[in-house]
Amino acid sequence: MITEKIFIEMALSFPGTEQNPHFERIGFKITGKRMFATYLAENNSANIFLTPEEQRVFCKMSTANIYPVPNKWGEKGATTFVLSRQALQPSGKVPADLASEEGMPIRTWS
């Protein structure tokens, strides 16, 4: 399970990231740029802004727990992750068979 604390630590690990309120969520953005993720404590979920190609790769991992946001943002790559049902791989990486499909560079957390 990815807890609120772990998700916030991961989001803030990107250099220049700031945390701001975003409606009922916590928003994360790189200073001077657009938001890249939001977190909702109520149901321990995150919306992460991916490219449509990245979204397709991640959604293949678990269609019940990773899915496009059900609106126009989802069509542009915004993806909901149900964090209470997600586990980090021991290496902190996306499984190689999924990552290599799109040639995606994967960020790791230790």
Secondary structure, DSSP 8 states (H G I E B T S, - for coil): ---HHHHHHHHHTSTTEEEEEETTEEEEEETTS-EEEEEEGGGTEEEEE--HHHHHHHHHH-TTTEEE-SSHHHHTTEEEEEGGG----TTSS--HHHHHHHT-------
